């Protein structure tokens, strides 16, 4: 079974386990079998495994490029970014599986933000590298990228406004605002790379960025749901942001795995 099929199967199974809790939290199944602790083991464990896969494949891809290849620096940024996510999720898993709670804010949030910073640096490196190789954007692609950027940041501003107006501790507000903002930056940068590389290697690199864009999109949706759940008390959103983060990490792993396979095929040729 291919890695893609395994991911799709597992996400479907995870949806069946997590999402019904939004309306069936008081049911016999969720009170006796799929308890809070049991769901933490399933969801948090899944996220750790997916991020570990993304991190490992990320460093393998980095190593496949020679020391003088600028793509090596780009993949280093992404790999360290995934590693930051893994460290943060590992910290959360300890509390979620061991104690049945999710601490927020916590050191995990610092790790997640550092991971996002490394990813932004990695994506900027890729944009500069592809541009230096003559892979600029034509007029149509620039228009698509500009419209995408405007749409993303308009939505981010709309989402952040009610969060910014809430009376919550400064540290919590910083994380509530920082996550969606960095998600928007990652999404716009990845879209630019998607447009730049759509013709490379028979579409292989384009496939990588396609998966990564979807991963960043799910991450943004998860961060928004998480922030609104905590600030406004929308407990019903809890199963959704949990699932959205799992989807995000799954597609990030798919993107890096796709690039690793591409590098392996080129090395064997």
N, C-alpha and C positions, 0 to 999 in steps of 0.2 A: 504494500500500500504506500502511495506517495506521501510525502510530508504534507502537501496541500490537503489531501483527502483526510489525513489524520486530524489536521487542524479543524477542518470543516465539521467532521464527525464530533469532535470534542466540544466545539462551540455550540453545536446543536444540542448535545446532551446537557451542557451547562445551562443553556437557555431553559430547557425543560425543568431543571432543578431549581434555578434561581428566580426566574421571572414570575412564576405563579404566586410566589410569596407576597407580591405586592397587594394581592386581593385575598389570599388564603392564609395569611400569617397566623390566624387563630385556629386553623384547621387541625385535625388529628395528626395528619402527616407531618406538619411542620412543628407541632408540639412534642411529638413522640419520636420521630425518626430523623427528619431533616431539621434538627435543632440548630440554634445559632452556632454552637461549637462545630457541629458536623458540616455546616455550610462554609464556615471559615476554613476548615481543613481542605474542603474541595476547591473553593475559589482562591484562597490565598496560596495554597499549594500549587495550583495550576499556574498562577501568575509568576511564582518564583521559578517554576520549571521553564515557562515560556521566555522569561527574561534571561535566564541562564543560557538558554539556547541562542537567543539573540546576541548576547555578549560573547559567547564562545565563537559563533560563526563570524561575528564582527571582527574579532581579533585574528581569526584564520584568514579572512579576506584581506585585512591589513597586511598580514605577513606574506600574502601572495604577490604583493607589489614590491618591487625593489626599493632600496633606501632612497634613491633619487627620484622616484616617481611621486609626483604631487598628490596622486590619488591615495597614496599611503597615509598622508596627513589627514585627508578627509575621512577615511575609514577609521583612523585612530580616534578622531573626534566622536564619531558615531559609536564606536565600540566602548569608549570611556563613558559616553552618555548612557548607553544601555547598562554599563556596569554601575553607574550611579543609581539608576532605577532599580537594579537588582539589590543593591545594598539597602535602599529605602524599603523595598518590598520585603526583604528579608527581616528587617527590623519590625515591620508591621506584622509579618507572619508570626514572629515570636509572641507578640501580645495577642494577636487574634486567635491563634491555635492554642496557645498556652493559657491565656486568661479570658478569652471570649470577648475582647473589646478592641476598639481601634483608637489609639491615642491620637489626638489632634489638637493643636499643632504638636509636632514632635521632631526629634532629629531626623526622622525619615523624610520630612518635608524639605529639610535643607539638602538632603541627598538627592531628592527628586529635582529640585531646582538647579543644583549643580549639574545633574545629568542633562537637563534641558539646555543649560548654557553650553556644555560640550557639544551637544547636537547642533545647536545654532552655529557654533564655530566650524564644525565639520561641514555643514551644508554650505556655509559661505565659502569655505575652501573649495568645495566642488564647483560652485558657481564660477569662481575666479579661474579655476583650472580649465573648465570646459570653454569658458570665454577665450582664454589664451590659446586654446587649440582651434579657434575659429568656429566654435559651435555657438554662435550668437543666435539671438531670436529674431525671426523675421517680423514684419509689421503685424501680421495677424496674431502671431504668438505673443508679441508684446502687448497687444490689445487684450488678449485673453488673460494674460498675467496681471495686467493693470486692473481689469474688471474684477478678477478674483481677489486681488489684494484689497481693493476698495470694499467689496462685499464682505470679506472676512473681517476687516477691522471695523466696519460699520456695525456688524453683528456683535463683535467683541465689545465695542463701546456701549451698545444697547444692553448687553448682558451685564457689564461691569457697573453700570450706573446705580442700580438698586443695591448692589453689594457694597459699593463705596459709601452709600448713605446710611448704612446700618451701623448701630453703635455696638461694635465688638472690639475686643482687645486689638491693639495695633499689630501684633505679630500675626494673629489670625487673619486680620484684614489684608495684611501684606501677602500672605499665601493665597487667600481667596481671589485677590486681584492679579497676582503674579502668574499663577498657573494658566488661566485662560489667555492672558496677554502673550506669554511665551508659546503657548499652543498655536495661537494665531500666526506668530512669526514663523514657527516651524512649518506650518501648513503652507504659507505663502512661499517660503524658500523651497520646499519640496515640490511645489507646483511648478516653480521656475525650472527646477532640474528635470522634472517630468517633460516639460516642453522642450528643453535643450537636448535631451537624450532620446527623443522618440524615434530617431532614425539610426541610432547606434547599434551595432552588432546584431542586426536582424531583429531589433526590438528587445534584446535580452536585458540591457541596462534599463531601458524604458519600463520593462516589467518590474524590475527592482523598485524603481521610484513609484510606480503605481501602487504596489503593496505598501510602501512606506507612507504615502499620502493617506491611504485609508487608515493606517495605524495612527497617524497624527490626528486625523479627523475623529476617530473614536476616542482618543485621549482627550481632545478638547470637549467633546460631549460629556465624557465622564467627569472631567474637572468641573464643568458647569453644574451638572446634576449634584455633585458632591457639595459644592459651595452653597447651592440653593437649599439642599437638604439640611445642612448644618445651620445656616443663618436664619432661614425662615421656618425651620422645623418640619420640612416636607419629608417625613419618615418613609412615605410610600416610595420615594425615589431610591432608597437604599439598594434594593435588588438590581435596579437599572444601572446605577453608576458602577456597581461591582462587576456587572456583566460587561459594561462598556470598556472598563479598564482591561478585562480579560481579552476582549476583542482587539483592543489596541495592541497589547503585547503580542497577541497571536499574529497580527498582520506585520508588525515590526520584525518578528522572527521569520515570517515568510519572505519578507523583502530581503533580509540579509542572507537567508538560506538560498534564495534565488541567485543572488550575486555570487555566493560561494560555489554553487553548481556551475555557473558560467565560468568562473575562474578555473575550476577543476577541469572543465572541458577544454579550455584553452591550453592548460598546462599539458594535457594528454595529447593534444594535437601535434 
